Amino acid sequence: MKLLPAALAAATLAASGLSAPAHAQMAERTYENGPVWTVSYIETKPGHFDDYLAYLNGPWRVLQDAGKKRGDILEYHVLAVDSPREHEPDVVLLIEYKSMGVFDRSLAELDKDTVAAFGSTMKGTQESVKREEIRVLRGGLTTRELKFLK
């Protein structure tokens, strides 16, 4: 179908007119991207709360402290959930990263951290499998904090 020049001009004018009000109603941005947080929800298996906390205070903490030393991790927290119901997490792990860029580390760099925490990558893998005997990962999320502009 061939449009006449007048019809084409009218269609272009109508389309541009439709987008103008939407654009005019957009609010000015009042925030800036902040650090990135990961949240992990952990349910320890019966009788293994202290075992899991020992892991967190051992190799997991070594990994977090290495990230802090590199400047990738700003802060980390371990939270105990008060009175969780059955199949709900009783531990929440919060890690604050400086930016999304820290997730782009090479596999070789990640392997160095694993070796520092566990002695070898094979041992790290074995420990990861063993951890399944004492806890269940009940989910998690990655979020970006938004910082309000003054």
Secondary structure, DSSP 8 states (H G I E B T S, - for coil): ----HHHHHHHHHHHHHHHHHHHHT-----EEEEEEEEEEEEEE-TT-HHHHHHHIIIIIHHHHHHHHHHTSEEEEEEEE-SS--TTS-SEEEEEEES-GGGGG--HHHHHHHHHHHHSSHHHHHHHHHHHTTTEEEEEEEEEEEEEE--
